[in-house]
Amino acid sequence: MPAPRHPAMRIAQLTLGGLLMIGAALIGPLPGPGGIFLFAGGLILLLRNSRKARSIFVRAKRRWPKIGHLLDRTMRRPSALRRHAIAKAARSR
């Protein structure tokens, strides 16, 4: 488990994550994949710093498991990597 962060740093990261997600919505209509990367970065910051965002993300993953699995793998979440390794070991038996 990572060391606890100062509350001001946590709030700054939450704010930056929200701004990145809003920026992704503004840049999204422009040609190119720039909005996707901004959205992913903002989502990562929000998920790392907000319990509420994590609970909403978990509910969405349960509702749409294929998309949730893809997002976990894309963000290289430790829990997803661990589940993938366990599933791979079970298949190889």
JOPE-V72307 format. One record per residue. N is the residue number from 1. PHI is phi as a letter, one per 20 degrees, with the letter a starting at -180 (NA if undefined). OMEGA is omega in degrees with one decimal (* if undefined). Layout:
# JOPE-V72307
N,PHI,OMEGA  N,PHI,OMEGA
This chain:
# JOPE-V72307
1,NA,-178.3  2,f,178.7  3,f,179.7  4,f,-179.5  5,e,176.1  6,f,-178.8  7,g,179.4  8,f,178.5  9,f,179.0  10,f,179.2  11,f,178.1  12,f,179.6  13,f,175.5  14,f,179.6  15,f,179.2  16,f,177.6  17,f,177.6  18,f,178.8  19,f,177.8  20,f,179.3  21,f,175.8  22,f,176.4  23,f,178.1  24,f,178.2  25,f,179.5  26,f,-177.9  27,e,-176.8  28,g,-178.5  29,f,179.5  30,f,179.0  31,f,179.2  32,o,-175.1  33,e,-174.3  34,g,-178.4  35,f,-179.5  36,f,-178.2  37,f,176.5  38,f,-179.8  39,f,179.8  40,f,178.4  41,f,178.1  42,f,178.8  43,f,178.7  44,f,179.1  45,f,179.3  46,f,-178.5  47,f,-179.9  48,f,-172.0  49,d,-175.5  50,c,176.3  51,f,-179.5  52,f,178.8  53,f,178.6  54,f,-179.2  55,f,176.6  56,f,179.6  57,f,179.9  58,f,177.6  59,f,178.6  60,f,178.5  61,f,178.1  62,f,-179.6  63,f,180.0  64,c,-172.3  65,f,-179.2  66,f,179.2  67,f,178.3  68,f,178.3  69,f,179.5  70,f,178.5  71,f,178.5  72,f,-179.1  73,f,-179.5  74,f,-179.2  75,e,178.5  76,l,178.8  77,f,-178.5  78,g,-179.8  79,f,179.4  80,f,178.5  81,f,179.0  82,f,178.3  83,f,179.4  84,f,179.1  85,f,178.5  86,f,179.4  87,f,179.1  88,f,178.0  89,f,179.5  90,f,178.2  91,f,-175.3  92,e,-179.9  93,f,*
